[in-house]
Amino acid sequence: MGCRTRRVLDWLPLVITMLALPALGQGPNNVNWTLTLDPAAAAPGSKVLARLEARLDPGWHMYSMTSAGAIPTTVKLATNAAVGKVRIFQAPPKKAFDPNFNLDTETYEGSAIFLLELQLKPDAVAGASDVSAEVRFQTCNDKVCIPPRRRTVSATLTVDKAAHGATPLVPAGYAEVTGAPKANTANTDTQGLGAFLLVAFGVGLAAIFTPCVFPMIPITMSFFLNRQGTRRESLFHAAIFCLGIVVLFSGLGLATTAILGPFGVVQLGSSPWVNGFIALVFLAFGLSLLGAFEITIPSAVLTKLDRGSQKGGIAGTLLMGLTFALSSFACVGPFMGTLLAASVGSGGARPLLGMLTFACGLALPFFLLALFPSYQKRLPKSGGWLARVKVVMGFIVLAAMLYSLARVDQVLQWNVLTRERFLAAWIVLFAMAGLYLLGFVRLEGIAKDEPMGLGRLLTGMLFLIFAISLVPGMLGGKLGELDAYVPVASGGSGGGTASTSGLVFMKNQYREALDQARREGKLVFVTFTGYACTNCHWMKANMFTRPEIAGALKGFVLVDLYTDGTDAASEQNQQLEQSKFQTIAIPFYAIMDADGNAMATYPEATRDAAAYLAFLQTRGAGLSPRGASAPLSDLSILQATTLDGAPVDTAALQGKVVVVDFWATYCVPCLKEIPTFNRMHEQYADRGAVVLGVSMDTDGGAPLVQSFLKKHPMKYRVVLGSEKTTDLFHIGPLPTTVVFDRQGKTLQRFEGYTPADALESVVKTAL
């Protein structure tokens, strides 16, 4: 909260800056991109020249595709069925030595032209199709740099066998871009990718214990037991067998990436068609496990594969691996669907790497058992215990079917599978599993007079306990983590929804919420949410119901904006989120004023109530009835890490005047400010002032910054920011400098290159 004794005039510079933050945070639209085709109609097998042109506002420049030092421009053509090979050319850039980077850079001013030579396929189907190019670029002027942005532009290409015309030529002076850009960047996604691959490997191992995979162990091992050969030959054939498994599942990763693309799979989790299909698959699979019928791969397919595998040699072993993968596909399908949805949404090579790692986890036990077949004898026999596992899995799979069906019901807003009906069905299913294990339900796997072991007794009791624990949820009680997976309770009035804490959210009424906030002198708390979003449900049921969070939310006008429905409102909400915040991720939370300006954002679900409360209090509390002023930012919300990866302790900075410089290695104006901060550190450190440089190099991370510091010494402390830092402090153009007083409250904020005397004046006053 701001200091109550501060004079009104002292607030004015800060208020003006804060009111301008939303516009600055989105970055100026200083580049206009267009895409044209020459010719617009071409015959199959011919060439088309696509002209991708960027027109820059006066005073701004962007970097070429081969520029060093800064972040280069990249161009990627979206997959098109009519287009084969693509070559990319760029116009001659302006080359000049940049003393800030201590090397030559290549830039464009006024306009930048890139040419894409498209070779049409000889069998291209006649007709019109969209040719889309995605470009990632960075712009700078003398005072600020805008972090890299993405734009997609399209043009219509007509394939016409009767079209004739001269082959377009690339003008002289244009250079083909063949290699990777020379920019000094590093991949900061290593840790995230490593964690994802570790999960994928673990999921593959867990899939071994599904009912249609585990029984394949003795069948598969018999294939190797009947073979005779040296240890080296056994190792070779075990590797080939596992290669068959890996090839099939990795191919699915590639196919999903090529067919759906990143945006398509992001929508899979909410698609009623996809969830409906999954529900049908789970229904068939669940009934099959309960003994209604048996699901098998067509005998003709398996017979041919089996005959091929019996021929021996490399081909036979490889076919055996493919046969196993197809036979187990029904069980591992749900695992793979979740994995693909998580991986393709991140783009790049994650889908392929994820499926490759998943397949390796699934194949590893078979590789070891094929290499050492004697260990197979130590495995539990596929007797009555596996039959019991099969039946219990049938009840669990039917429960999973209801989960997918509930997502369809929520997205389409049928309101048939309500929370009460859903929980009633779950209670019955899990209770039936428990009663079956205890011998009260007669199904396959348990003989009439078979004695009950301790393990079966305890497992049956656990199922019954779980079923009974769901009963309070039918009566309006909280279910903790499970609330993320069950339908939300309906209620409220006026098109709104009510939570158990008494908070009433307007639904899909963004403009109405702004009008109400203007009348009541409040801010608007916007939740970009989804009908089928489990994290959104968890936040509503578990975070918003905390007394401190609910108390803070009561000071806002509350509105839910659903983005995953099939109606026009969901499409409008998604466009609003994408235009204002450059994301379609959910959940996404924003505090906005009555004019629709974003005051603060929180881009994800969280279990950290203190951090979420700090977000709610950062901008929202203490607003005057007329919305004339906003509270000051607190240094304590700064989330940064050292170059070694340790979190920065902001508590150690209390009692000091702290100058935080948000900068990046690619930002030329940032480099110009380094001497100012070095001098300030030397002159004012002993008087209680601290200079902290927060690098916003999210593409390069610590290796890039450490390399940069060798050429551009910074005498003050340098740490790493993140995307969350950008959201919390509304970092748009770089550099951005914020001065905090001795109480950790924002004293002054500067956007862009700041003269040394203006910055030092604020610091001297604070000291």
C-alpha positions in Angstrom: 0.0 0.0 0.0 1.2 3.6 -0.6 2.3 5.8 2.2 -0.7 7.7 3.5 1.4 10.8 4.4 2.6 11.3 0.9 1.5 14.6 -0.6 -0.9 14.5 -3.5 1.5 16.2 -5.8 4.1 13.6 -5.2 1.7 10.9 -6.6 1.1 12.6 -9.9 4.2 11.4 -11.9 3.6 7.9 -10.6 -0.1 8.0 -11.4 0.5 9.2 -15.0 3.1 6.4 -15.5 0.8 3.7 -14.1 -2.1 4.7 -16.2 0.1 4.4 -19.3 1.3 0.9 -18.3 -1.3 -1.1 -20.1 -0.6 0.5 -23.5 3.2 0.2 -23.0 3.0 -3.3 -21.7 1.5 -4.5 -25.0 4.2 -2.7 -27.1 3.6 -0.3 -29.9 2.4 -1.7 -33.2 5.3 -0.2 -35.1 5.5 -2.7 -37.9 2.9 -3.5 -40.5 3.4 -6.9 -42.3 2.0 -7.9 -45.7 2.3 -11.0 -47.8 1.8 -11.1 -51.6 2.3 -13.9 -54.2 3.7 -13.6 -57.7 1.9 -15.1 -59.5 -1.2 -15.6 -57.4 -2.2 -18.5 -59.7 0.3 -21.1 -60.8 0.4 -24.5 -62.3 1.5 -27.6 -60.4 5.3 -28.0 -60.4 5.9 -24.3 -61.0 7.4 -21.7 -58.7 5.8 -18.9 -56.9 7.6 -16.0 -55.2 6.1 -14.8 -51.9 6.9 -11.3 -50.9 6.9 -10.7 -47.2 7.2 -7.0 -46.5 7.5 -5.2 -43.2 6.9 -1.4 -43.0 8.4 0.2 -40.0 7.4 3.4 -38.3 9.9 6.3 -38.5 12.7 6.0 -36.0 12.3 2.2 -35.5 14.6 -0.5 -36.9 14.5 -4.3 -36.9 17.3 -6.9 -37.3 17.9 -9.2 -40.3 17.7 -12.9 -40.3 21.5 -13.2 -40.1 22.3 -10.4 -37.6 24.6 -11.1 -34.7 24.3 -9.5 -31.3 20.6 -8.8 -31.2 17.7 -11.2 -31.7 17.4 -11.9 -35.5 14.2 -12.1 -37.5 13.0 -15.6 -38.2 10.4 -16.6 -40.9 8.6 -19.9 -41.0 6.1 -21.0 -43.6 3.1 -23.0 -42.3 2.5 -26.4 -43.8 0.7 -26.3 -47.1 -0.4 -29.3 -49.1 0.5 -27.7 -52.4 3.9 -26.4 -51.5 7.0 -28.5 -51.5 10.5 -27.0 -51.1 10.8 -23.4 -49.7 13.9 -21.1 -50.0 14.1 -17.9 -48.1 15.9 -14.8 -49.2 16.4 -11.4 -47.5 17.0 -8.0 -48.9 20.5 -6.4 -48.3 20.4 -5.0 -44.7 22.2 -2.1 -43.4 25.5 -3.3 -41.9 27.3 -1.2 -39.3 29.6 -1.6 -36.4 27.7 -1.4 -33.1 30.0 -0.3 -30.3 27.4 -1.5 -27.8 27.7 -5.1 -29.1 31.3 -4.6 -30.2 30.5 -6.3 -33.5 28.7 -5.7 -36.8 24.9 -5.8 -36.8 22.5 -5.9 -39.7 19.3 -3.8 -39.5 16.4 -2.5 -41.6 14.8 0.9 -41.4 11.7 2.1 -43.2 11.0 -1.4 -44.7 12.3 -4.9 -44.8 11.6 -7.4 -47.6 11.9 -11.1 -47.4 11.3 -13.4 -50.4 10.1 -17.0 -50.1 10.6 -19.1 -53.3 7.8 -21.7 -53.2 8.2 -24.8 -55.3 4.7 -26.3 -56.0 4.4 -30.0 -55.9 3.8 -31.7 -59.3 0.7 -33.4 -57.9 -0.7 -30.3 -56.2 -4.5 -30.4 -56.2 -6.2 -27.6 -58.1 -8.0 -25.0 -56.1 -7.4 -22.1 -53.7 -5.5 -22.4 -50.4 -4.0 -20.1 -47.8 -0.3 -19.6 -47.7 0.7 -18.4 -44.2 4.0 -17.1 -42.9 4.9 -16.7 -39.3 7.5 -14.1 -38.5 9.2 -13.4 -35.2 11.0 -10.1 -34.9 12.3 -7.5 -32.5 12.2 -3.7 -33.0 14.2 -0.9 -31.4 14.6 2.8 -31.5 17.1 5.1 -29.8 15.3 4.9 -26.4 13.6 1.5 -26.2 13.5 -2.1 -27.5 10.4 -4.1 -27.8 10.8 -7.8 -26.8 10.4 -10.3 -29.7 6.9 -10.6 -31.0 5.2 -13.0 -33.5 2.9 -12.1 -36.4 1.2 -14.4 -39.0 0.3 -13.1 -42.4 -1.5 -14.9 -45.2 -2.2 -14.7 -48.9 -4.4 -16.9 -51.2 -2.6 -19.2 -53.7 -4.6 -20.7 -56.6 -3.3 -23.9 -58.2 -4.5 -24.0 -61.8 -3.2 -26.4 -64.4 -4.1 -23.9 -67.1 -2.0 -21.1 -65.5 1.0 -20.0 -67.5 3.6 -17.3 -66.9 7.3 -16.7 -66.6 9.0 -18.1 -63.5 9.6 -15.2 -61.1 13.2 -14.4 -60.4 14.8 -13.4 -57.2 16.2 -9.8 -57.7 19.9 -9.3 -57.6 21.4 -8.5 -54.2 19.1 -10.8 -52.3 20.9 -13.4 -50.2 19.5 -16.8 -49.4 19.2 -17.6 -45.7 20.4 -21.2 -45.4 21.9 -21.6 -41.9 20.9 -20.7 -38.4 21.0 -17.1 -37.4 24.3 -15.9 -35.8 22.6 -14.4 -32.8 24.2 -15.2 -29.5 21.3 -17.0 -27.9 20.9 -20.1 -25.8 18.0 -22.4 -25.0 16.5 -21.6 -21.6 13.9 -24.4 -21.9 16.4 -27.1 -21.0 15.2 -27.5 -17.4 11.5 -27.5 -18.5 12.2 -29.9 -21.3 14.1 -32.2 -18.9 11.3 -32.3 -16.5 8.8 -33.0 -19.3 10.9 -35.9 -20.6 11.3 -37.3 -17.2 7.5 -37.3 -16.8 7.1 -38.9 -20.2 9.5 -41.6 -19.3 7.7 -42.3 -16.1 4.4 -42.5 -17.9 5.8 -45.0 -20.2 7.0 -47.2 -17.3 3.6 -46.9 -15.6 1.9 -48.1 -18.8 3.5 -51.5 -18.3 1.0 -52.3 -15.6 -2.1 -51.7 -17.7 -4.2 -54.9 -18.2 -3.4 -55.3 -21.9 0.3 -54.7 -21.6 1.3 -56.7 -18.6 0.0 -60.1 -20.0 2.1 -59.4 -23.1 5.3 -60.0 -21.1 5.3 -63.8 -21.2 4.1 -63.8 -24.8 6.8 -61.5 -25.9 9.5 -63.2 -23.8 8.6 -66.6 -25.3 9.7 -65.1 -28.7 13.2 -64.5 -27.3 13.3 -67.7 -25.2 12.9 -69.7 -28.4 15.8 -68.0 -30.0 19.3 -69.4 -29.7 22.4 -67.3 -30.1 25.3 -65.5 -28.4 24.9 -62.7 -25.8 25.8 -60.2 -28.5 23.0 -61.5 -30.8 20.5 -61.4 -27.9 21.5 -57.7 -27.2 21.1 -56.8 -30.8 17.7 -58.4 -31.3 16.4 -57.0 -27.9 17.4 -53.5 -29.2 15.6 -54.2 -32.6 12.5 -55.3 -30.8 12.3 -52.2 -28.7 13.0 -50.1 -31.8 9.7 -51.4 -33.3 7.9 -50.0 -30.2 9.8 -46.7 -30.4 9.2 -46.2 -34.1 5.4 -46.6 -33.9 4.9 -44.2 -31.0 7.4 -41.7 -32.2 5.7 -41.7 -35.6 2.5 -40.7 -33.8 4.3 -37.7 -32.3 5.4 -36.6 -35.7 2.0 -37.2 -37.3 0.2 -35.2 -34.6 2.6 -32.3 -35.0 2.2 -32.2 -38.8 -1.6 -32.6 -38.8 -2.7 -30.5 -36.0 0.1 -28.0 -35.3 0.6 -26.3 -31.9 -2.6 -24.4 -31.8 -4.7 -27.4 -32.8 -3.6 -29.6 -29.9 -3.9 -26.8 -27.4 -7.6 -27.0 -28.2 -7.8 -30.8 -27.9 -8.4 -30.7 -24.2 -11.6 -28.7 -24.5 -12.9 -30.0 -27.8 -16.3 -31.8 -27.4 -15.5 -34.0 -30.4 -12.3 -35.2 -29.0 -13.6 -35.7 -25.5 -16.7 -37.4 -26.9 -14.5 -39.8 -28.9 -12.4 -40.5 -25.8 -15.6 -41.1 -23.8 -16.7 -43.7 -26.3 -13.3 -45.4 -26.3 -13.3 -45.5 -22.5 -16.8 -46.9 -22.5 -16.0 -49.7 -24.9 -12.7 -50.4 -23.1 -14.4 -50.3 -19.6 -17.2 -52.7 -20.7 -14.6 -55.0 -22.2 -12.6 -55.1 -19.0 -15.8 -56.0 -17.1 -16.3 -59.0 -19.4 -18.9 -57.7 -21.9 -16.7 -58.5 -24.9 -13.1 -58.6 -25.9 -11.3 -55.9 -27.8 -8.6 -57.3 -30.1 -6.6 -56.1 -33.1 -8.1 -57.7 -36.3 -6.8 -61.3 -36.5 -5.7 -60.8 -40.1 -3.4 -58.0 -39.2 -1.9 -59.8 -36.2 -1.6 -63.0 -38.2 0.4 -61.4 -40.9 2.6 -59.6 -38.4 3.1 -62.7 -36.4 4.0 -64.7 -39.5 6.5 -62.0 -40.5 8.0 -62.0 -37.0 8.4 -65.8 -37.0 10.7 -65.6 -40.1 13.5 -64.4 -37.8 16.2 -62.0 -38.6 16.1 -58.2 -38.1 12.7 -57.8 -40.0 11.1 -60.5 -37.8 12.2 -58.9 -34.6 11.2 -55.5 -35.7 7.7 -56.8 -36.7 7.4 -58.4 -33.3 8.0 -55.0 -31.7 5.3 -53.4 -33.9 2.9 -56.2 -33.1 3.3 -55.6 -29.4 2.8 -51.9 -29.9 -0.4 -52.4 -31.8 -1.7 -55.0 -29.3 -1.1 -52.6 -26.4 -2.4 -49.5 -28.1 -5.9 -49.6 -26.5 -4.4 -49.4 -23.0 -1.7 -46.8 -23.6 -3.9 -44.5 -25.8 -5.1 -42.4 -22.9 -1.6 -42.0 -21.7 -0.4 -40.9 -25.1 -3.3 -38.5 -25.7 -2.5 -36.6 -22.5 1.2 -36.6 -23.3 0.7 -35.3 -26.9 -1.7 -32.5 -25.7 1.0 -31.4 -23.2 3.8 -31.5 -25.7 2.4 -30.1 -28.9 1.1 -27.1 -27.1 4.8 -26.1 -26.5 5.7 -26.5 -30.1 9.1 -27.4 -31.5 10.4 -30.9 -31.2 8.6 -31.7 -27.9 5.9 -34.0 -29.5 8.6 -36.2 -31.1 10.9 -36.1 -28.1 8.0 -36.8 -25.7 6.7 -39.8 -27.6 10.3 -41.1 -28.1 10.9 -40.9 -24.4 7.5 -42.4 -23.6 8.2 -45.3 -25.9 11.6 -45.8 -24.4 10.1 -46.0 -20.9 7.5 -48.6 -22.2 10.2 -50.6 -24.0 12.9 -50.6 -21.4 11.5 -53.5 -19.2 11.0 -55.6 -22.3 14.6 -54.8 -23.4 16.0 -56.0 -20.1 13.8 -59.1 -20.0 14.7 -59.9 -23.5 18.3 -59.6 -22.7 18.0 -61.6 -19.5 15.0 -63.9 -20.0 15.7 -65.8 -16.8 14.3 -62.9 -14.9 10.9 -63.5 -16.4 10.5 -66.4 -14.0 10.6 -64.0 -11.0 7.6 -62.0 -12.3 4.2 -62.6 -10.7 2.2 -65.1 -12.7 -0.8 -63.9 -14.7 -3.3 -65.6 -12.4 -6.4 -64.6 -10.5 -4.7 -61.3 -9.3 -4.5 -60.0 -12.8 -8.1 -60.9 -13.5 -9.1 -58.9 -10.4 -6.9 -56.0 -11.6 -8.7 -56.2 -14.9 -12.2 -55.9 -13.3 -11.2 -53.1 -11.0 -9.6 -51.2 -13.9 -12.9 -51.6 -15.7 -14.7 -49.6 -13.0 -11.9 -47.0 -13.0 -12.0 -46.6 -16.8 -15.8 -46.1 -16.6 -15.1 -43.4 -14.1 -12.6 -41.8 -16.5 -15.3 -42.1 -19.2 -17.6 -40.0 -17.1 -14.8 -37.4 -16.7 -14.5 -37.0 -20.5 -18.3 -37.0 -20.9 -18.6 -34.3 -18.2 -16.2 -32.1 -20.3 -18.4 -32.5 -23.3 -21.5 -31.6 -21.2 -19.8 -28.5 -19.7 -18.4 -27.2 -23.0 -21.7 -27.6 -24.8 -23.5 -26.4 -21.7 -26.1 -29.2 -21.7 -26.2 -29.3 -17.9 -27.2 -32.9 -18.0 -24.3 -34.4 -16.1 -24.5 -32.0 -13.2 -22.1 -32.1 -10.2 -24.6 -34.2 -8.2 -25.2 -36.7 -10.9 -21.5 -37.0 -11.7 -20.6 -37.7 -8.1 -23.5 -40.1 -7.7 -22.1 -42.1 -10.6 -18.6 -42.0 -9.2 -19.8 -43.1 -5.8 -21.5 -46.1 -7.3 -18.6 -47.1 -9.6 -15.9 -46.9 -6.8 -18.2 -48.6 -4.3 -18.8 -51.4 -6.8 -15.1 -51.9 -7.1 -14.7 -52.1 -3.4 -17.7 -54.5 -3.0 -16.3 -56.7 -5.8 -12.9 -57.0 -4.0 -14.7 -57.8 -0.8 -16.7 -60.6 -2.5 -20.1 -59.0 -2.5 -20.2 -58.6 -6.3 -19.7 -61.7 -8.3 -17.5 -61.1 -11.4 -14.5 -62.8 -13.0 -11.4 -63.2 -10.9 -12.8 -64.2 -7.5 -14.1 -67.8 -6.8 -17.2 -68.2 -4.6 -15.3 -69.8 -1.7 -11.9 -68.2 -2.3 -10.3 -66.9 1.0 -9.7 -63.2 1.2 -6.2 -62.1 1.6 -5.1 -59.0 3.6 -4.1 -57.1 0.4 -7.5 -57.6 -1.2 -9.3 -56.7 2.0 -7.4 -53.4 2.5 -7.8 -52.4 -1.2 -11.5 -53.0 -1.1 -11.8 -50.9 2.0 -9.9 -48.1 0.4 -12.3 -48.1 -2.6 -15.3 -47.9 -0.2 -13.7 -45.2 1.9 -13.0 -43.1 -1.3 -16.6 -43.6 -2.5 -18.1 -42.5 0.8 -15.7 -39.5 1.0 -17.4 -38.2 -2.2 -20.8 -37.9 -0.6 -20.2 -34.4 1.0 -19.5 -33.1 -2.6 -23.1 -33.8 -3.5 -24.3 -31.7 -0.6 -22.2 -28.6 -1.5 -19.1 -29.6 0.4 -15.5 -29.1 -0.8 -13.5 -32.1 -2.2 -10.1 -30.5 -2.2 -7.9 -31.5 -5.1 -10.8 -33.6 -6.6 -12.8 -30.4 -7.2 -10.6 -29.8 -10.3 -12.0 -33.0 -11.9 -15.7 -32.8 -11.1 -18.2 -30.4 -12.6 -18.7 -27.1 -10.8 -21.8 -26.5 -8.9 -24.3 -24.3 -10.7 -26.0 -21.4 -9.0 -26.1 -17.6 -8.9 -28.4 -15.3 -10.8 -28.3 -12.9 -13.6 -26.2 -15.1 -15.7 -23.5 -15.3 -13.0 -22.0 -18.1 -11.0 -21.7 -18.3 -7.2 -18.9 -20.0 -5.3 -19.0 -21.6 -1.9 -17.4 -18.4 -0.4 -20.4 -16.3 -1.5 -18.5 -14.6 -4.3 -20.8 -14.0 -7.4 -19.1 -13.9 -10.8 -20.8 -12.4 -13.8 -20.5 -14.7 -16.8 -19.3 -13.6 -20.2 -20.3 -10.0 -19.4 -17.1 -8.1 -19.9 -18.6 -4.7 -20.9 -21.3 -5.0 -18.3 -18.6 -5.6 -15.6 -16.7 -2.5 -16.8 -19.9 -0.4 -16.6 -20.6 -1.7 -13.1 -17.0 -0.9 -12.0 -17.4 2.6 -13.3 -20.6 3.1 -11.3 -19.3 1.7 -8.1 -15.7 3.0 -8.3 -14.2 -0.5 -8.3 -11.7 -2.5 -10.3 -12.7 -5.5 -12.3 -11.3 -9.0 -11.6 -11.3 -10.9 -14.8 -10.8 -14.7 -15.0 -10.2 -16.1 -18.4 -11.4 -19.6 -17.7 -12.8 -22.7 -19.3 -15.7 -25.1 -18.9 -13.3 -28.1 -19.2 -10.3 -26.4 -17.4 -9.3 -28.5 -14.4 -6.9 -25.9 -13.0 -9.6 -23.2 -13.3 -12.0 -25.4 -11.3 -9.3 -26.0 -8.7 -8.7 -22.3 -8.2 -12.4 -21.6 -7.9 -12.9 -24.3 -5.4 -9.8 -24.1 -3.3 -8.0 -20.8 -3.8 -11.0 -18.4 -4.1 -12.6 -19.9 -1.0 -9.7 -19.1 1.3 -10.8 -16.4 3.8 -8.0 -14.0 2.9 -8.5 -14.4 -0.9 -12.3 -14.2 -0.7 -12.0 -11.1 1.4 -9.7 -9.4 -1.1 -11.9 -10.4 -4.1 -15.0 -8.9 -2.5 -13.6 -5.5 -3.3 -13.8 -6.2 -7.1 -16.4 -6.6 -9.7 -16.0 -10.2 -10.6 -16.4 -11.6 -14.1 -15.8 -15.1 -15.7 -14.9 -15.1 -19.4 -15.1 -18.6 -20.8 -12.8 -19.2 -23.8 -13.3 -22.9 -24.6 -17.0 -23.1 -25.5 -18.5 -23.5 -28.9 -20.5 -20.3 -28.8 -19.7 -16.8 -30.1 -19.0 -15.5 -26.5 -16.1 -18.0 -26.1 -14.6 -16.9 -29.4 -14.9 -13.2 -28.4 -13.4 -13.9 -25.0 -10.5 -15.7 -26.6 -9.9 -12.9 -29.0 -10.0 -10.4 -26.1 -7.4 -12.4 -24.2 -5.2 -12.8 -27.2 -5.3 -9.1 -28.2 -4.8 -7.7 -24.7 -2.3 -10.2 -23.3 -0.9 -12.1 -26.3 -2.0 -15.5 -24.9 -4.9 -17.9 -25.0 -3.8 -19.9 -21.9 -6.2 -20.6 -19.1 -6.6 -19.9 -16.3 -5.4 -16.3 -16.8 -6.3 -13.6 -14.2 -6.3 -9.9 -14.8 -7.2 -6.8 -12.7 -8.5 -4.1 -14.9 -9.8 -0.6 -14.4 -13.2 0.6 -15.6 -11.7 1.7 -19.0 -10.4 -1.8 -19.7 -6.8 -1.1 -18.9 -4.9 -4.0 -17.3 -3.5 -3.1 -13.9 -2.0 -6.5 -13.0 -2.0 -10.1 -14.3 -1.5 -13.6 -12.9 -1.0 -16.1 -15.8 -1.5 -19.5 -14.1 -3.0 -21.5 -11.3 -1.1 -21.5 -8.1 -1.0 -23.2 -4.7 0.8 -20.2 -3.2 -1.9 -18.2 -1.4 0.5 -15.6 -0.2 1.7 -14.9 -3.8 -1.8 -14.7 -5.1 -2.9 -12.4 -2.3 0.1 -10.2 -3.1 -1.2 -10.1 -6.7 -4.7 -9.0 -5.6 -3.3 -6.3 -3.4 -0.7 -5.0 -5.8 -3.0 -2.9 -7.8 -6.5 -3.5 -6.5 -6.7 -2.3 -2.8 -6.8 1.3 -1.9 -8.2 2.6 -5.1 -10.1 5.8 -4.6 -13.8 5.9 -5.4 -13.2 7.7 -8.6 -10.3 5.5 -9.6 -7.9 8.5 -9.6 -4.9 6.7 -8.2 -3.3 3.3 -7.9 -1.2 1.9 -5.1 2.5 1.6 -5.3 4.3 -1.6 -6.4 6.2 -3.4 -3.7 9.8 -4.6 -4.1 8.8 -7.8 -2.3 6.9 -9.1 -5.4 10.0 -9.2 -7.5 10.6 -12.8 -8.5 14.1 -13.2 -9.9 17.0 -15.7 -9.7 20.7 -15.3 -9.6 22.9 -16.4 -12.5 23.5 -19.6 -10.5 19.7 -20.3 -10.3 19.1 -19.3 -6.6 16.1 -17.1 -5.7 16.8 -13.5 -5.0 16.1 -12.5 -1.4 14.4 -9.1 -1.6 14.0 -9.0 2.2 17.8 -8.3 2.4 17.2 -5.1 0.4 14.8 -3.6 2.9 16.0 -0.3 4.4 17.9 0.6 1.2 17.0 2.7 -1.9 16.9 0.1 -4.7 17.3 1.0 -8.4 16.0 -1.9 -10.5 17.0 -1.8 -14.1 15.0 -4.2 -16.4 17.2 -4.7 -19.4 18.3 -7.3 -22.1 21.5 -8.1 -24.0 19.8 -7.3 -27.3 18.6 -3.9 -26.2 20.9 -1.1 -27.5 19.4 1.6 -25.2 20.0 -0.7 -22.3 23.6 -0.9 -23.1 23.9 2.9 -23.2 22.7 3.1 -19.6 25.3 0.7 -18.2 27.9 3.4 -17.5 25.3 5.4 -15.6 24.5 2.5 -13.4 28.1 1.6 -12.9 28.9 5.2 -11.8 25.7 5.3 -9.5 26.8 2.0 -7.9 30.3 3.5 -7.1 29.0 6.8 -5.8 25.9 5.8 -3.8 26.6 2.3 -2.5 28.1 3.4 0.8 25.1 5.8 1.3 22.5 3.0 1.2 21.6 2.7 -2.5 21.6 -0.6 -4.4 21.6 -1.0 -8.2 20.1 -4.3 -9.4 20.1 -5.3 -13.0 17.3 -7.7 -13.9 18.0 -9.3 -17.3 14.9 -10.1 -19.3 16.7 -12.4 -21.7 14.1 -15.2 -21.6 15.6 -16.7 -24.8 19.2 -16.9 -23.6 19.2 -17.2 -19.9 22.3 -17.3 -17.6 24.8 -18.5 -20.3 24.0 -15.6 -22.6 24.1 -13.0 -19.7 27.4 -14.4 -18.4 28.9 -14.2 -21.9 27.6 -10.7 -22.3 29.1 -9.5 -19.0 32.6 -10.5 -20.1 32.4 -7.9 -22.8 30.3 -5.3 -20.9 31.2 -5.4 -17.3 28.5 -4.4 -14.8 29.9 -3.5 -11.4 26.5 -3.9 -9.8 24.5 -7.1 -9.1 22.9 -8.8 -12.2 20.0 -11.3 -11.8 17.5 -13.0 -14.2 13.9 -12.1 -14.6 11.1 -14.3 -16.1 7.7 -14.0 -17.8 6.2 -13.7 -14.4 8.4 -10.7 -13.7 7.1 -9.2 -16.9 3.5 -9.7 -15.7 4.0 -8.4 -12.2 5.8 -5.2 -13.2 4.1 -4.7 -16.6 7.5 -4.7 -18.4 6.9 -3.7 -22.0 9.6 -1.6 -23.8 13.2 -2.0 -22.5 14.9 -0.5 -20.7 12.5 0.0 -17.8 13.9 1.4 -14.5 12.0 1.4 -11.2 13.3 3.2 -8.1 12.1 1.8 -4.7 12.3 3.8 -1.4 13.7 2.4 1.8 10.3 0.8 2.6 10.3 -1.1 -0.6 7.6 1.0 -2.3 7.8 2.4 -5.8 9.1 5.9 -5.8 9.5 6.5 -9.6 9.4 4.6 -12.8 11.2 5.4 -16.1 10.3 3.9 -19.5 13.1 3.8 -22.1 16.5 5.4 -22.1 16.8 7.7 -19.1 19.3 10.6 -18.8 21.7 10.1 -15.9 20.8 13.4 -14.2 17.1 12.6 -14.1 17.7 9.2 -12.5 20.3 10.5 -10.0 17.9 13.3 -8.9 15.3 10.7 -7.8 18.0 8.6 -6.0 19.4 11.7 -4.2 16.0 12.7 -3.0 15.3 9.2 -1.7 18.6 9.1 0.2 
